[in-house]
Amino acid sequence: MIHLYQNNGYNIVLDVNSGAVHVVDKAAYDVIRALEQQNEFHTSGTLRDPRTVSYLEEKFGDTYERGDIHDILEAAAELTEQGRLFTRDVYEDYIDEVKQRKTVVKALCLHIAHDCNLACKYCFAEEGEYHGRRALMSYEVGKKALDFLIANSGNRRNLEVDFFGGEPLMNWQVVKDLVAYGREQEKLQDKHFRFTLTTNGVLLNDEVQEFVNKEMDNVVLSLDGRKQVNDRMRPFRNGKGSYDLIVPKFQKLAESRNQEKYYIRGTFTRNNLDFSEDVLHFAELGFRQISIEPVVGEDTDTYAIRREDLPQIFEEYDRLAKIMVDREKNGKGFNFFHFMIDLEGGPCVSKRLSGCGSGTEYLAVTPWGDLYPCHQFVGQEEFLMGNVDEGITRPGIADEFRGCSVYSKENCKKCFARFYCSGGCMANSYKFHHTINDTYEVSCEMERKRVECAIMIKAALADE
């Protein structure tokens, strides 16, 4: 399977199954596209077959020189022999092995606070309550969660814990105490904890910053962009905007971390479909690690993105990609999470096929110790997997998530981006289709565009 597209003046051919990317001239682009339309799979033999040559000469004889067509075919045949063009999908042969693998828990999302000091209008956590009651995680429950992680991590040494909410800084002392406990256990259990924190910044101060810089491997800073955009969707409960209070704190923290190991993370909605301006606003504020995600909402939500918004969103991604190329060439570059792509390494095969590991390698823990597949399933009782006292009491849920892959979703099988998104978000699939083995097509359309832009940026910067 190959995917051909044109972006920012580049003719790009992506060999889906190998991940090889080829930037070609117009003649090669047209010839390869004709071959793809003729037959989804070719071998070097079929590419050198006289019937293939005759077919292309008849199709392009009035457009391109016969010698050029022959040269393109020979180059394509050589790439095919090298496993870089028209490659077969060999990963499907491993899917049963992936589904049956014994997985260990390597990461926890600790809901340290089911409470929040903001009232974000799109919050899936209902101002931190998660379909339930306001609560703060006790040290005792958090300690049991870390013990559960250690006990279920097998031989894996590096473990990840994200302090999440609501707003984690509303339970700051317990965060500090749990980090201290984790550091003690590292020595006793031969483990290493990678702690992260997601915060809205309201309670961020010098003491918190000092601790975060010492102990947190990564920090996610929640802000939506321009002042009017942020304050419309992320107000305090009294309706007052949060931008003016938070931005200076985030700028100070980002600088104190040398513009590394953090993300300024926003959400764009139907109210700011010109979200590239918010990304650039972040860049002008001095942030170098930037992420702005599309909101996921019901069709009845006025801020929810709809299918008819996609053309404008695609234009925004294209515009942003071009600007990022120019800025990088001028020494003013920044990282945009959705355009970060590794064309040479990237995730292991199991990650490419099955995604984030929710429900198997990654679990969420509520303030009272219940276990769910991820933070977006918290409060949905059908996904309650167990608790930190008894462990996993419903292993069938883990089995269901383990069986979810790009081959269990019909839409993924024919999608060129499947090995980059790994089938997309299972929580979004369940939200819209009541099964984790489907896709949220609006999100898929945006992911395909982001992959195309990310590859174009690589091509443009390699062209220097």
Solvent accessible surface area in square Angstrom, and as a share of the most:
residue,aa,sasa,rsa
1,M,39,0.17
2,I,8,0.04
3,H,37,0.16
4,L,30,0.15
5,Y,17,0.06
6,Q,98,0.44
7,N,12,0.06
8,N,60,0.31
9,G,79,0.76
10,Y,38,0.15
11,N,23,0.12
12,I,0,0.00
13,V,0,0.00
14,L,0,0.00
15,D,0,0.00
16,V,5,0.03
17,N,13,0.06
18,S,53,0.34
19,G,21,0.20
20,A,19,0.15
21,V,39,0.23
22,H,19,0.08
23,V,77,0.44
24,V,34,0.19
25,D,92,0.48
26,K,102,0.43
27,A,15,0.12
28,A,14,0.11
29,Y,10,0.04
30,D,12,0.06
31,V,0,0.00
32,I,8,0.04
33,R,99,0.36
34,A,2,0.01
35,L,0,0.00
36,E,39,0.18
37,Q,129,0.57
38,Q,83,0.37
39,N,71,0.37
40,E,105,0.47
41,F,52,0.22
42,H,6,0.03
43,T,57,0.33
44,S,22,0.14
45,G,49,0.47
46,T,55,0.32
47,L,0,0.00
48,R,101,0.37
49,D,32,0.17
50,P,101,0.64
51,R,189,0.69
52,T,9,0.05
53,V,30,0.17
54,S,64,0.41
55,Y,75,0.29
56,L,0,0.00
57,E,37,0.16
58,E,155,0.70
59,K,102,0.43
60,F,22,0.09
61,G,46,0.44
62,D,156,0.81
63,T,91,0.53
64,Y,41,0.16
65,E,125,0.56
66,R,158,0.58
67,G,43,0.41
68,D,68,0.35
69,I,1,0.00
70,H,77,0.35
71,D,95,0.49
72,I,23,0.11
73,L,6,0.03
74,E,70,0.31
75,A,51,0.39
76,A,3,0.02
77,A,0,0.00
78,E,78,0.35
79,L,37,0.18
80,T,21,0.12
81,E,105,0.47
82,Q,108,0.48
83,G,33,0.32
84,R,106,0.39
85,L,1,0.00
86,F,1,0.00
87,T,21,0.12
88,R,157,0.57
89,D,44,0.23
90,V,81,0.46
91,Y,42,0.16
92,E,87,0.39
93,D,119,0.61
94,Y,107,0.41
95,I,20,0.10
96,D,80,0.41
97,E,119,0.53
98,V,11,0.07
99,K,75,0.32
100,Q,147,0.65
101,R,64,0.23
102,K,183,0.78
103,T,22,0.13
104,V,46,0.27
105,V,13,0.08
106,K,39,0.16
107,A,10,0.07
108,L,1,0.01
109,C,1,0.01
110,L,0,0.00
111,H,0,0.00
112,I,0,0.00
113,A,0,0.00
114,H,1,0.00
115,D,30,0.15
116,C,18,0.11
117,N,32,0.16
118,L,1,0.00
119,A,19,0.14
120,C,17,0.10
121,K,119,0.50
122,Y,33,0.13
123,C,44,0.26
124,F,97,0.40
125,A,3,0.02
126,E,86,0.39
127,E,57,0.26
128,G,0,0.00
129,E,49,0.22
130,Y,7,0.03
131,H,110,0.49
132,G,44,0.42
133,R,142,0.52
134,R,91,0.33
135,A,23,0.18
136,L,92,0.46
137,M,1,0.01
138,S,46,0.30
139,Y,73,0.28
140,E,108,0.49
141,V,29,0.17
142,G,0,0.00
143,K,72,0.30
144,K,87,0.37
145,A,0,0.00
146,L,0,0.00
147,D,50,0.26
148,F,13,0.06
149,L,0,0.00
150,I,21,0.11
151,A,83,0.64
152,N,57,0.29
153,S,0,0.00
154,G,47,0.46
155,N,160,0.82
156,R,90,0.33
157,R,124,0.45
158,N,79,0.40
159,L,0,0.00
160,E,61,0.27
161,V,1,0.01
162,D,34,0.18
163,F,0,0.00
164,F,34,0.14
165,G,5,0.05
166,G,23,0.22
167,E,2,0.01
168,P,0,0.00
169,L,8,0.04
170,M,65,0.29
171,N,14,0.07
172,W,31,0.11
173,Q,106,0.47
174,V,21,0.12
175,V,0,0.00
176,K,46,0.20
177,D,49,0.26
178,L,0,0.00
179,V,2,0.01
180,A,54,0.42
181,Y,21,0.08
182,G,0,0.00
183,R,55,0.20
184,E,99,0.44
185,Q,20,0.09
186,E,28,0.13
187,K,172,0.73
188,L,131,0.65
189,Q,83,0.37
190,D,98,0.51
191,K,17,0.07
192,H,69,0.31
193,F,0,0.00
194,R,89,0.33
195,F,0,0.00
196,T,15,0.09
197,L,1,0.00
198,T,24,0.14
199,T,2,0.01
200,N,8,0.04
201,G,0,0.00
202,V,19,0.11
203,L,76,0.38
204,L,7,0.04
205,N,82,0.42
206,D,92,0.48
207,E,83,0.37
208,V,4,0.03
209,Q,24,0.11
210,E,127,0.57
211,F,40,0.17
212,V,0,0.00
213,N,56,0.29
214,K,161,0.68
215,E,26,0.11
216,M,6,0.03
217,D,43,0.22
218,N,26,0.13
219,V,0,0.00
220,V,34,0.19
221,L,0,0.00
222,S,17,0.11
223,L,0,0.00
224,D,1,0.01
225,G,0,0.00
226,R,44,0.16
227,K,91,0.39
228,Q,119,0.53
229,V,17,0.10
230,N,0,0.00
231,D,31,0.16
232,R,136,0.50
233,M,5,0.02
234,R,19,0.07
235,P,12,0.08
236,F,39,0.16
237,R,117,0.43
238,N,123,0.63
239,G,55,0.53
240,K,140,0.59
241,G,23,0.22
242,S,0,0.00
243,Y,23,0.09
244,D,93,0.48
245,L,80,0.40
246,I,0,0.00
247,V,9,0.05
248,P,76,0.48
249,K,50,0.21
250,F,0,0.00
251,Q,58,0.26
252,K,105,0.45
253,L,1,0.00
254,A,0,0.00
255,E,109,0.49
256,S,47,0.30
257,R,23,0.08
258,N,118,0.61
259,Q,24,0.11
260,E,99,0.44
261,K,132,0.56
262,Y,2,0.01
263,Y,41,0.15
264,I,0,0.00
265,R,85,0.31
266,G,1,0.01
267,T,10,0.06
268,F,0,0.00
269,T,0,0.00
270,R,84,0.31
271,N,58,0.30
272,N,4,0.02
273,L,20,0.10
274,D,53,0.27
275,F,0,0.00
276,S,0,0.00
277,E,65,0.29
278,D,0,0.00
279,V,0,0.00
280,L,25,0.12
281,H,47,0.21
282,F,0,0.00
283,A,10,0.08
284,E,126,0.56
285,L,42,0.21
286,G,34,0.33
287,F,2,0.01
288,R,117,0.43
289,Q,26,0.12
290,I,0,0.00
291,S,4,0.02
292,I,0,0.00
293,E,34,0.15
294,P,20,0.12
295,V,9,0.05
296,V,49,0.28
297,G,7,0.07
298,E,80,0.36
299,D,109,0.56
300,T,123,0.72
301,D,38,0.20
302,T,114,0.66
303,Y,34,0.13
304,A,1,0.01
305,I,8,0.04
306,R,60,0.22
307,R,123,0.45
308,E,117,0.52
309,D,10,0.05
310,L,8,0.04
311,P,85,0.54
312,Q,79,0.35
313,I,0,0.00
314,F,52,0.21
315,E,118,0.53
316,E,20,0.09
317,Y,0,0.00
318,D,35,0.18
319,R,94,0.34
320,L,0,0.00
321,A,0,0.00
322,K,88,0.37
323,I,43,0.22
324,M,20,0.09
325,V,5,0.03
326,D,80,0.41
327,R,43,0.16
328,E,87,0.39
329,K,93,0.40
330,N,108,0.55
331,G,70,0.67
332,K,131,0.55
333,G,8,0.07
334,F,11,0.05
335,N,60,0.31
336,F,1,0.00
337,F,96,0.40
338,H,36,0.16
339,F,12,0.05
340,M,105,0.47
341,I,25,0.13
342,D,79,0.41
343,L,58,0.29
344,E,173,0.78
345,G,42,0.41
346,G,39,0.38
347,P,74,0.47
348,C,80,0.48
349,V,61,0.35
350,S,26,0.17
351,K,47,0.20
352,R,47,0.17
353,L,0,0.00
354,S,15,0.10
355,G,15,0.14
356,C,86,0.51
357,G,8,0.08
358,S,4,0.03
359,G,1,0.01
360,T,13,0.07
361,E,26,0.12
362,Y,44,0.17
363,L,2,0.01
364,A,0,0.00
365,V,0,0.00
366,T,1,0.01
367,P,6,0.04
368,W,89,0.31
369,G,0,0.00
370,D,29,0.15
371,L,0,0.00
372,Y,5,0.02
373,P,0,0.00
374,C,12,0.07
375,H,41,0.18
376,Q,61,0.27
377,F,1,0.01
378,V,4,0.02
379,G,26,0.25
380,Q,47,0.21
381,E,108,0.48
382,E,85,0.38
383,F,10,0.04
384,L,44,0.22
385,M,1,0.00
386,G,5,0.04
387,N,35,0.18
388,V,16,0.09
389,D,100,0.52
390,E,127,0.57
391,G,14,0.13
392,I,59,0.30
393,T,71,0.42
394,R,104,0.38
395,P,79,0.50
396,G,47,0.45
397,I,15,0.07
398,A,11,0.09
399,D,82,0.43
400,E,83,0.37
401,F,6,0.02
402,R,44,0.16
403,G,23,0.23
404,C,2,0.01
405,S,3,0.02
406,V,0,0.00
407,Y,24,0.09
408,S,42,0.27
409,K,4,0.02
410,E,122,0.55
411,N,58,0.29
412,C,7,0.04
413,K,84,0.36
414,K,141,0.60
415,C,15,0.09
416,F,15,0.06
417,A,1,0.00
418,R,8,0.03
419,F,9,0.04
420,Y,58,0.22
421,C,37,0.22
422,S,15,0.10
423,G,2,0.02
424,G,36,0.35
425,C,54,0.32
426,M,12,0.05
427,A,10,0.07
428,N,15,0.08
429,S,0,0.00
430,Y,45,0.17
431,K,82,0.35
432,F,56,0.23
433,H,80,0.36
434,H,146,0.65
435,T,51,0.30
436,I,1,0.01
437,N,53,0.27
438,D,41,0.21
439,T,5,0.03
440,Y,27,0.10
441,E,53,0.24
442,V,17,0.10
443,S,31,0.20
444,C,21,0.12
445,E,45,0.20
446,M,3,0.01
447,E,28,0.13
448,R,48,0.17
449,K,29,0.12
450,R,13,0.05
451,V,7,0.04
452,E,24,0.11
453,C,0,0.00
454,A,3,0.02
455,I,1,0.01
456,M,0,0.00
457,I,19,0.10
458,K,88,0.37
459,A,12,0.09
460,A,2,0.01
461,L,61,0.30
462,A,85,0.66
463,D,100,0.52
464,E,144,0.65
